[in-house]
């Protein structure tokens, strides 16, 4: 049986950009938000404000304006929110890729599909407005998730709406509407929605890392990075 990775690799040169940005290595900064980041550990209080300041300071150092990263990263930042739990089962492993860029930036569909579902996941630290697209290649169905959008992105749309490659499906949200994060896109590849709609775990516990990474392959399979 042909794997999803094999199918995507077969077609990946036909995919469009998710954002109107050149995500080549020379243009982006690989951001480290892991538990090993000693600067973040040294802060008296890790907050969305201090996180935003840290990201901007790192970008200024390298004279870039796009930061990217996070797939399978065990992160410290989720300790800011009760939404991710506490103790041994706390969720801290990131299942998507984040592209940190300015609010209002349009988000494009990288390939044809339909709107599977959408929702405003408004918990502190959550996705905020979220859209999930359903795609099909060679009779294999898979999904892409777009989180931290503007609230207007989920207005006047409906489940089942047809989406063409290159369509603007959303815009990046501001902090007050995107789950209280510095503006960015959370982009995630999903093989099985597990009967969920409008939401899907973007972070898992270390204990369940292998299970969830199997369901959520590396989004770089689709992103032009």
N, C-alpha and C positions, 0 to 999 in steps of 0.2 A: 504493500500500500504506500502510495506517495505521501510524504509528510507535508504539512503546511509550509514548513521552511523551504522545501524543495520547490513547491508551487510558487511561493512568493518570489524566490530567487529567479525563477523562470520569467516572471513578469515585472520585476522591480524597476527595470529601466524605463518602463512605461508609466510609472507612478509620477504624480505631481508633487509639488512642495506642499507641506502642511501650513507653513507660514511664508510670507513674502521676504524671506531672508536667505542669504547664502550661508549654509551651515557647515561649510568646509572648515577643517581644523585651523587654518590660519585666521579665520574670522570669529571663532568662538572660544570661550574660556571654559575649560572643564572644571566645574565647580565641585568641591568636596564638602559635603554636609554630613559626613559620616561620624560615627562615634569616636573616631580617631583624630578628629579635628580639634587640636588642643586649644585653639583660640576660642572656639565656641564653648568648650568645656570651662574655659577660664572666666567667662562672663558671669557676673553676679546674678543676672536675670536674662535668660534667653527669651526674647519676645519677637513678635513679627516686626516691630520697629528696628530692633537691633539686628535681626536677620537681614532686613532690607539694606541697612547701613553697611553691613559686612559685604553683601553681594556687590553693592556699588563701589565700595573701596577696592575690592579685588579686581573688578573690571577696570577701574581707573589705573591700577598698577600696571596692567598689561595693555592699556589703551585699546580696549575692546568694549562693545556695548551689548553683546549677547553672551549669556552663560547657559551651559547645558550640562546635563548629567543625571545621575541618580539611579539608573537601572540596577536592581539587586543590591543597592547600597543600604547598609544598616545605619540608620540615621538617628542623630541625637535630637533633631528639631521637633519630633512628634511628642516629646515630653511636655511641650507647651500646652497641650490640649488633652483633657480627660476623654475626648472622643476616641483616642487610640488605646485607652486602657492603662493599667498599671501592673507591675509585677512581672513574673516570668512569662505571662501570656500577652504582655503589651505588644502592640503592633508597631514595628519600627523598620521593617525591610520594604523598601520602595519597589513597586511592581511596574512602574512606567518610567518614562523619561520626562524631565522637566526642561522646558526652554524658557529662560527668564528674559523677558523683554517687556516693552512698554504697553500699558493698557490701551485699548482701542485698536490694536493691530488685528487685521482680518485673519481668520483661520479658514483654510481651504480643505476641501475633500481631496485626498491624494489619489482616489480611484472611485469608480462608480459604486453606488450602493443605495440603500434606503435608510431613513431614520428608524432605527430600532426602537429607541425610547429616549426620554429626556426628563430632567427633574432639577429643581433647585435644592441641592443638598446643603442646607444652610447652617449646619452645626459649625461651631468655631473650629477652624482647622480642617474642615471638610472641603469638598470640591467646589462648593457654591454651585452655580448653574453648570449643568453637565449635559452633553449630548453624546449618544452612542449610535454609531452607524453600523449597519450590517452589510457585509460584502460577500460576494460569491465568485470564486475562481475554480474552474474545472470541477464543478459540483462539490466543492469544499466551501463551507460557510465559516466566516470568522468575523470579528468585530473590532472596531477602533473606538476608543473612548477619548473625549476631549473635556477636560475639566478646568475650572477656574475662569469661566467665561463671564461675559456681561449678562445682566438679567434680560436685556433686550434680545439676546441670542436665542432665548427659548420662548419668545413671543411669536405668535402667528406661524407656528410650525405644528406638524402632526405626525404621529407614528405612521410609518408607511410612505411618507413623502419620498419621491424619487430624488436622488442626488447624483449629479454628474461630476466626474473628475474636474477639479478646478473651480467648482462652485464655492462661493463664500458661504460657509455654514454658521459662522459665529464671529465674535470679536473677543479679545482678551479683556477680562474684567478688572475693575479697580479693586483695591483692597477691601473697601467697605461692602462689596458685593460678591467677592470671589472666594469666600471662606476665610477671609482675613489674612491673606498671604500677599507678599510683594508680587506685583503682576507677573504672571507666567502662564504657560500652557502645560498642563499635565496630559501627555499623550501615551496611550496604553493599547497594546495589542492583546486581544482576548480570543481564545479558541472555543470557549463554552461559557455562555452567560449564566448557567446554573439557575435558570428560570427567574433571574433578577431583571428588573426594569428600571431605567433611569439612574442606576447606581451600580457600582461594582467595587469590591475592595481594591484600593490602590496601594495599600500597605498591609503587610501581614506580620505575624510574629516570627521570630527566629526559629521557633520550634516547627512551624509549618512552611518554612521557606521553600523547600523542594516541591511540595505540593502546588503552591501558588505560582511559582516560577514556571512550572510545567504548563499551567493553564494560561499564563501570561508571558509568552516568549519576548525576547529582546525587541523593542520597537524599532531598533536600527534596521531591522529587516525591511521596514517601509520608509523610514526617514532617510533622506539623502545626506547622511553624515558618515 
